[in-house]
Amino acid sequence: MVNSTMAHLREHKNSYDLVLLFVTFALMGIGLVMLYSSSSIMAQQRFGDSMYFVKRQILFSLIGLAVLIVSKNLPYVVYRRLVYVILGVSLLSLLLVLLPQVGHRVGGARRWLRLGPLSVQPAEFAKLTLIIYISYSLAKKKDRVREFSVGYLPHLLISAVFIGLVLMQPDLGTAVTFAALVFLLLFVAGVRLRFLLATGLVLIPLLALAIAQSSYRLERLLAFINPWRDPSDTSFQLLHSLFALGSGGPLGVGLGSGQQKLFYLPEPHTDFILAVIGEETGMVGIAIVLLLYGLLIYKGVKIALRAPDRYGTYLAFGLTLVIGLQAFINSAVVMGLLPTKGLPLPFISYGGSSLLTNLAAMGILMNISSYARSQAQTFGFQSPGWLDNAPHDEARTR
């Protein structure tokens, strides 16, 4: 299978998925425009340069485009061969960030590693690592994924190590995102639902305990339940996000004319940049952004269903989930549908690690797309592309 996949790739190695390219460049373009609008005054006050954040994001964008090109032209089967090397490097980076002499602390959390003038966040790259490893492992186990000791327990243990290291930073939001990614990918692969539900029933009280033992997490939850409980402190960010969305109306107040970014929304260029988009471009602007993410998710699922092997299918699903799930969580937080948590909006929020990770994911997804099977070669939409032959369908329904 690997040899046939490599041969097929060589026939299509120069092809790019134009839909994914369009979505990627459109979101990055929106991000740069809105980044300048949301951060220019703050950047001028803090650094004496209104283009400070934009310049750095452009630098990360150029590096990220190089990463996209390389990952697009690197056969995805290579990651399967290097999976344990990638896993080891990622775990090492998550350990290093916890060391006081190495990890860089910001706002009470130790989540960054300094690389000269730049900082990287290992947890962002760990998302890709976890998806690559679990995709490889699920494909290797094939029909045995429904066995607890083969298809479920090993993935649970590896994921628990990653999640535990992220919790030690501490970063509960990213840890929950990791858990959701793993849960969804195992579900897609056909792991028995009762294993997943049982684990969920165990994790819910543990999550509640983690929130209850942390005063700031508990305050955020209470602020989500009742935003007017503490409008000058814990509810401040959420309320001004809602003010921004409300004042934007259908068409917005005009690009650059938003008021909530003027030191009302803390860090409006990162986690709450969608609120600035809503205020300045209205619900139309938000709808365009969400439609672009919807198109990306649709295309990613389509690529997964037409992938030439199980590994390609799982990997494509996982990469699509990385971006789609994060976009959903960020949007829900900004709209007050989930408790406040610091997760960036993919391709749009300021942040080099997130941008590089997402562009790498898009490059790998395009690589899988370059030699995905045609619809006629699959078993149709109702029988997903990871099924190498008809008998596998029976395994899914037992």
C-alpha positions as CSV (number, residue, x, y, z in Angstrom):
1,M,0.0,0.0,0.0
2,V,2.8,2.4,0.9
3,N,4.6,1.8,-2.5
4,S,1.4,2.3,-4.5
5,T,0.7,5.4,-2.5
6,M,4.2,6.8,-3.2
7,A,3.9,6.0,-6.9
8,H,0.5,7.7,-7.1
9,L,1.9,10.8,-5.3
10,R,4.7,11.2,-7.8
11,E,2.1,11.4,-10.5
12,H,0.3,14.3,-8.8
13,K,3.0,15.9,-6.7
14,N,2.7,19.3,-8.3
15,S,-1.1,19.6,-7.8
16,Y,-2.5,21.9,-5.2
17,D,-6.0,21.9,-3.7
18,L,-7.2,25.3,-4.9
19,V,-10.1,25.3,-2.5
20,L,-7.9,24.8,0.5
21,L,-5.4,27.4,-0.8
22,F,-8.2,29.9,-1.3
23,V,-9.6,29.3,2.2
24,T,-6.1,29.5,3.8
25,F,-5.1,32.7,2.0
26,A,-8.5,34.3,2.6
27,L,-8.4,33.6,6.4
28,M,-4.8,34.8,6.6
29,G,-5.7,38.0,4.7
30,I,-8.6,38.7,6.9
31,G,-6.4,38.1,9.9
32,L,-3.7,40.6,8.8
33,V,-6.3,43.3,8.1
34,M,-8.1,42.8,11.4
35,L,-4.9,42.4,13.3
36,Y,-3.8,45.9,12.3
37,S,-7.2,47.3,13.1
38,S,-7.4,45.6,16.5
39,S,-3.8,46.1,17.7
40,S,-2.4,49.3,16.1
41,I,-3.3,51.7,18.9
42,M,-2.2,49.3,21.6
43,A,1.0,48.5,19.7
44,Q,1.7,52.2,19.4
45,Q,1.3,52.7,23.1
46,R,3.3,49.7,24.2
47,F,6.1,49.5,21.6
48,G,6.0,52.9,19.8
49,D,5.1,51.1,16.5
50,S,1.6,50.7,15.3
51,M,2.7,47.9,13.0
52,Y,4.5,45.9,15.7
53,F,2.2,42.9,15.8
54,V,1.5,43.0,12.1
55,K,5.2,42.9,11.2
56,R,5.7,39.8,13.4
57,Q,2.6,38.1,12.0
58,I,3.8,38.7,8.5
59,L,7.2,37.2,9.4
60,F,5.4,34.1,10.8
61,S,3.2,34.0,7.7
62,L,6.2,33.9,5.4
63,I,7.8,31.1,7.5
64,G,4.5,29.4,7.6
65,L,4.1,29.5,3.9
66,A,7.5,27.8,3.5
67,V,6.3,25.2,6.0
68,L,3.1,24.7,4.0
69,I,5.0,24.2,0.8
70,V,7.4,21.7,2.4
71,S,4.6,19.7,4.1
72,K,2.5,19.8,0.9
73,N,5.4,18.2,-1.1
74,L,6.5,15.7,1.6
75,P,4.6,12.4,1.3
76,Y,2.4,11.9,4.3
77,V,3.7,8.4,4.7
78,V,7.0,9.9,5.9
79,Y,5.3,10.9,9.2
80,R,4.4,7.3,9.7
81,R,8.0,6.2,9.4
82,L,9.2,9.0,11.8
83,V,6.2,8.8,14.2
84,Y,8.3,7.8,17.3
85,V,10.9,10.5,16.6
86,I,8.2,13.1,16.3
87,L,6.5,11.8,19.5
88,G,9.8,11.9,21.4
89,V,10.7,15.4,20.3
90,S,7.2,16.7,21.2
91,L,7.2,15.1,24.6
92,L,10.7,16.5,25.3
93,S,9.6,20.0,24.4
94,L,6.5,19.8,26.7
95,L,8.9,18.7,29.5
96,L,11.4,21.5,28.8
97,V,8.8,24.2,28.9
98,L,8.1,23.2,32.6
99,L,11.7,23.8,33.6
100,P,12.2,27.3,35.2
101,Q,15.5,27.7,33.5
102,V,14.1,27.0,30.1
103,G,10.4,27.7,30.0
104,H,9.2,31.2,29.6
105,R,6.4,32.3,32.0
106,V,3.8,34.8,31.0
107,G,0.8,35.7,33.1
108,G,1.3,33.0,35.6
109,A,1.6,30.2,33.0
110,R,4.8,28.5,31.7
111,R,3.9,27.6,28.1
112,W,6.6,29.1,25.9
113,L,10.1,28.3,24.8
114,R,12.4,31.2,23.8
115,L,14.1,30.9,20.5
116,G,16.1,34.2,20.2
117,P,13.7,37.1,19.9
118,L,10.7,34.7,19.3
119,S,8.7,32.4,21.5
120,V,7.1,29.1,20.5
121,Q,4.4,27.2,22.3
122,P,5.1,23.5,22.2
123,A,1.5,22.6,23.1
124,E,0.4,23.9,19.6
125,F,2.8,21.6,17.8
126,A,1.9,18.7,20.2
127,K,-1.6,18.7,18.7
128,L,-0.2,17.6,15.3
129,T,2.1,15.1,17.0
130,L,-0.9,13.5,18.8
131,I,-2.9,13.3,15.7
132,I,0.0,11.8,13.7
133,Y,0.7,9.2,16.3
134,I,-2.9,8.1,16.9
135,S,-3.6,8.0,13.1
136,Y,-0.6,5.8,12.7
137,S,-1.5,3.5,15.6
138,L,-5.2,3.2,14.6
139,A,-4.2,2.3,11.0
140,K,-1.7,-0.2,12.2
141,K,-4.2,-2.0,14.4
142,K,-6.9,-2.0,11.7
143,D,-9.9,-4.2,12.7
144,R,-8.6,-4.6,16.2
145,V,-9.5,-1.0,17.2
146,R,-12.6,-2.3,18.8
147,E,-10.6,-4.3,21.4
148,F,-10.1,-2.4,24.6
149,S,-6.5,-3.5,25.2
150,V,-5.5,-2.8,21.6
151,G,-7.6,-0.1,20.1
152,Y,-8.4,2.0,23.1
153,L,-6.1,1.7,26.1
154,P,-2.7,2.5,24.4
155,H,-4.2,5.7,22.9
156,L,-5.7,6.6,26.2
157,L,-2.4,6.3,28.0
158,I,-0.4,8.3,25.5
159,S,-3.0,11.0,25.3
160,A,-3.1,11.1,29.2
161,V,0.7,11.9,29.2
162,F,0.3,14.8,26.7
163,I,-2.8,16.1,28.5
164,G,-1.0,15.8,31.9
165,L,2.0,17.8,30.7
166,V,-0.2,20.5,29.3
167,L,-2.2,20.7,32.6
168,M,1.1,21.3,34.5
169,Q,1.7,24.5,32.5
170,P,-1.2,25.1,33.4
171,D,-3.5,25.2,30.4
172,L,-6.8,23.6,31.0
173,G,-8.4,24.9,27.7
174,T,-5.7,23.3,25.5
175,A,-5.9,20.1,27.6
176,V,-9.6,19.8,27.0
177,T,-9.0,20.5,23.3
178,F,-6.5,17.6,23.3
179,A,-9.1,15.3,24.9
180,A,-11.8,16.3,22.4
181,L,-9.5,15.7,19.5
182,V,-8.6,12.2,20.7
183,F,-12.2,11.3,21.6
184,L,-13.5,12.4,18.1
185,L,-10.6,10.6,16.2
186,L,-11.2,7.4,18.1
187,F,-14.9,7.6,17.5
188,V,-14.3,8.1,13.7
189,A,-11.9,5.1,13.7
190,G,-14.6,2.8,15.2
191,V,-13.5,2.4,18.8
192,R,-16.4,1.1,20.9
193,L,-18.6,4.0,22.1
194,R,-19.0,2.5,25.5
195,F,-15.3,2.9,26.1
196,L,-15.4,6.5,25.2
197,L,-18.5,7.2,27.2
198,A,-17.1,5.5,30.3
199,T,-14.0,7.6,30.0
200,G,-16.1,10.7,29.6
201,L,-18.0,9.9,32.8
202,V,-14.7,9.6,34.7
203,L,-13.3,12.9,33.2
204,I,-16.3,15.1,33.9
205,P,-15.9,15.0,37.7
206,L,-12.1,15.4,37.3
207,L,-12.8,18.5,35.2
208,A,-15.2,19.8,37.8
209,L,-12.6,19.2,40.5
210,A,-9.9,21.1,38.5
211,I,-12.2,24.0,38.1
212,A,-13.3,24.0,41.7
213,Q,-9.7,24.0,43.0
214,S,-8.7,27.0,41.0
215,S,-10.2,30.3,42.0
216,Y,-9.7,32.0,38.6
217,R,-11.3,29.0,36.7
218,L,-14.2,29.0,39.1
219,E,-14.7,32.7,38.6
220,R,-14.7,32.3,34.8
221,L,-17.3,29.6,35.0
222,L,-19.5,31.8,37.3
223,A,-19.0,34.7,35.0
224,F,-20.2,32.6,32.1
225,I,-23.3,31.5,34.0
226,N,-24.1,35.1,35.0
227,P,-22.1,37.7,33.0
228,W,-23.4,40.6,35.1
229,R,-22.2,39.0,38.3
230,D,-18.9,40.9,38.2
231,P,-18.9,43.2,35.2
232,S,-15.8,45.1,36.2
233,D,-13.5,42.1,36.7
234,T,-14.1,38.4,35.7
235,S,-17.0,39.2,33.3
236,F,-15.3,42.3,31.8
237,Q,-13.9,40.6,28.7
238,L,-17.1,38.6,27.9
239,L,-19.4,41.6,28.4
240,H,-17.3,43.8,26.1
241,S,-17.2,41.0,23.5
242,L,-21.0,41.0,23.6
243,F,-21.1,44.8,23.4
244,A,-18.9,44.6,20.3
245,L,-21.1,42.1,18.6
246,G,-24.2,44.0,19.5
247,S,-23.0,47.4,18.4
248,G,-21.8,45.9,15.1
249,G,-25.3,45.0,14.0
250,P,-25.7,43.5,10.5
251,L,-23.0,45.5,8.6
252,G,-20.7,46.8,11.3
253,V,-19.6,50.3,12.3
254,G,-16.9,50.4,9.6
255,L,-13.3,49.0,9.4
256,G,-11.1,50.7,12.0
257,S,-14.0,52.4,13.7
258,G,-14.6,49.9,16.5
259,Q,-14.6,51.1,20.1
260,Q,-14.3,48.0,22.1
261,K,-10.7,47.4,21.0
262,L,-9.7,50.7,22.6
263,F,-8.5,49.1,25.9
264,Y,-11.9,47.6,26.7
265,L,-11.3,44.2,25.2
266,P,-8.1,42.9,26.8
267,E,-5.7,41.5,24.1
268,P,-8.3,42.1,21.2
269,H,-5.7,40.9,18.6
270,T,-5.6,37.3,20.0
271,D,-8.5,35.4,21.5
272,F,-11.3,37.9,21.0
273,I,-10.4,39.2,17.5
274,L,-13.7,37.8,16.2
275,A,-15.5,40.3,18.5
276,V,-13.6,43.1,16.7
277,I,-14.6,41.6,13.3
278,G,-18.2,41.5,14.5
279,E,-18.2,45.1,15.6
280,E,-16.5,46.6,12.5
281,T,-17.9,44.3,9.8
282,G,-21.1,43.2,11.4
283,M,-22.8,39.8,11.2
284,V,-22.0,39.7,7.5
285,G,-18.2,39.7,8.3
286,I,-18.7,37.0,11.0
287,A,-20.8,34.9,8.5
288,I,-18.0,35.1,5.9
289,V,-15.4,33.9,8.4
290,L,-17.6,31.1,9.6
291,L,-18.5,30.1,6.0
292,L,-14.7,29.9,5.2
293,Y,-14.2,27.6,8.2
294,G,-17.2,25.5,7.1
295,L,-15.8,25.2,3.6
296,L,-12.4,24.1,5.1
297,I,-14.1,21.4,7.2
298,Y,-16.2,20.2,4.3
299,K,-13.2,19.9,2.1
300,G,-11.1,18.2,4.8
301,V,-13.8,15.6,5.5
302,K,-14.1,15.0,1.7
303,I,-10.4,14.4,1.5
304,A,-10.5,12.0,4.4
305,L,-13.3,10.0,2.8
306,R,-11.3,9.7,-0.4
307,A,-7.9,9.0,1.1
308,P,-6.2,5.9,-0.4
309,D,-5.5,4.2,3.0
310,R,-6.7,4.2,6.6
311,Y,-3.7,6.2,7.8
312,G,-4.5,9.0,5.3
313,T,-8.1,9.0,6.3
314,Y,-7.5,9.2,10.0
315,L,-4.8,11.8,9.5
316,A,-7.0,14.0,7.3
317,F,-9.9,13.8,9.8
318,G,-7.5,14.7,12.6
319,L,-6.0,17.7,10.8
320,T,-9.5,19.0,9.9
321,L,-10.5,18.6,13.5
322,V,-7.5,20.6,14.8
323,I,-8.6,23.7,12.9
324,G,-12.4,23.1,12.9
325,L,-12.7,22.4,16.6
326,Q,-10.5,25.4,17.6
327,A,-12.5,27.7,15.4
328,F,-15.7,26.4,16.9
329,I,-14.5,26.8,20.5
330,N,-13.1,30.3,19.9
331,S,-16.3,31.5,18.2
332,A,-18.5,30.0,20.9
333,V,-16.4,31.8,23.6
334,V,-16.6,35.1,21.9
335,M,-20.4,34.8,21.5
336,G,-20.8,33.8,25.2
337,L,-21.8,30.2,24.4
338,L,-18.8,28.7,26.3
339,P,-16.8,29.9,29.3
340,T,-13.9,32.2,28.5
341,K,-10.7,30.4,27.6
342,G,-7.6,31.5,25.7
343,L,-7.7,29.7,22.4
344,P,-6.8,31.6,19.2
345,L,-8.9,31.8,16.1
346,P,-7.0,29.7,13.5
347,F,-5.2,31.8,10.8
348,I,-6.7,35.1,12.1
349,S,-5.6,35.6,15.7
350,Y,-2.1,36.9,16.4
351,G,0.3,34.1,17.3
352,G,3.2,32.4,15.5
353,S,3.0,28.9,17.0
354,S,-0.7,28.6,16.2
355,L,-0.2,30.0,12.6
356,L,2.7,27.7,11.9
357,T,0.9,24.6,13.2
358,N,-2.2,25.4,11.2
359,L,-0.2,26.0,8.0
360,A,1.6,22.7,8.5
361,A,-1.7,21.0,9.0
362,M,-3.0,22.5,5.7
363,G,0.1,21.4,3.9
364,I,-0.3,17.8,5.0
365,L,-4.0,17.9,4.2
366,M,-3.2,19.2,0.7
367,N,-0.6,16.4,0.3
368,I,-3.3,13.8,1.1
369,S,-5.6,15.5,-1.3
370,S,-3.1,15.4,-4.1
371,Y,-3.6,11.7,-4.5
372,A,-7.0,11.0,-2.9
373,R,-9.2,8.6,-4.8
374,S,-12.0,9.7,-7.0
375,Q,-15.6,9.3,-5.8
376,A,-16.0,6.3,-8.1
377,Q,-13.1,4.5,-6.3
378,T,-14.7,4.9,-2.9
379,F,-17.6,3.0,-1.4
380,G,-19.7,6.2,-1.4
381,F,-20.3,8.8,1.2
382,Q,-22.2,6.3,3.5
383,S,-19.2,4.0,3.6
384,P,-16.2,6.1,4.6
385,G,-12.9,6.0,2.7
386,W,-10.9,4.3,5.5
387,L,-12.7,1.0,4.6
388,D,-10.2,-0.8,2.4
389,N,-12.7,-3.5,1.5
390,A,-16.4,-4.3,2.1
391,P,-16.0,-6.6,5.1
392,H,-14.7,-3.7,7.2
393,D,-18.1,-2.2,7.1
394,E,-19.4,-5.1,9.1
395,A,-16.7,-4.3,11.8
396,R,-18.1,-0.9,12.2
397,T,-21.7,-2.1,12.8
398,R,-21.1,-5.0,15.1
